[in-house]
């Protein structure tokens, strides 16, 4: 089963809002349209191609058959408040934004890392895993064959890369004679660029730590794997979902600069020895395919519809400060109970 209509809320669709989060919501809306009608709804800028949130709220009464999906980090608490009285779910990408969710609001987590975060922070809310999907183009056109040496030895995308990679590792790799491409601008055909590269470096840990939020899913290393690249990556947040060090990926910034240099040169010289086995890789890519994700969304909708059919108040969890206070009081009580002459507590 699925809702009669699913509306994915995004701030806008112009170049101003172009980022991974927008791409994921657009892809997800297109994918979920195979199960039920979907719409992108904007709330910061108007678009001639999409409904505007303010208009929808003014003109339409609440409808339990319409599911509103919010996702945009810092905007989530305000959007949930605006949508009070309507059916809402949170499509959770990054975590650590600091807000709490009202009881009963489902979390549709795109990674196990994010799922674990909300499993700790909101353990009584409905929690579901709907991992992000690789676009079909990566699976169809990604070159995972064992071919000739590629023209780019090492590919780095400047955005999110650490100062270590850009200022230390890249210059050192170039001094060894390797062809290193640092991509900085917009690329019309990323699949082609990855297919031309032997090794791909991705080091986003410091980028996200500096912003106080997490790597929501980490598609670029997975896209590189789909194109037959050897991947050296950080293992922060959701990258650890599929980043098995020494198997699917290799840790970047691993202890010493010279150690990185030796391993990357060896990977360029003999990439097959550094890539995951073809069977393992194909299984991983299948798990991240749009077909697999569509089934996860189908199961999620069935779960949420079954929950919606049951009456009663939503469960909630105690706040963190209350839990810590209760823990402190319990410890103090145990100390007091050991004092000489203090009456022993009655066993229940």
Secondary structure, DSSP 8 states (H G I E B T S, - for coil): ---SEEEEEES--SGGG-SHHHHHHHHHHHHHTTTSEEEEEESSS-BTTBEEHHHHHHH----TTEEEEE--GGGHHHHHHHTTTSEEEEEE-S--------TT-EEEESSHHHHHHHHHH-TTS-EEE------HHHHHH---S--S--SEEEEEESTT--HIIIIIIHHHHHHTT--EEEE-S--S-HHHHHHTEEEEEE--HHHHHHHTS-----HHHHHHHHTT-EEEE---GGGGGT--BTTTBEESS-S-HHHHHHHHHHHHH-HHHHS--HHHHHHHHHHTSHHHHHHHHHHHHHHHHHHHTS-S-------HHHHHHHHHHHHHHHHHHTSTT-------
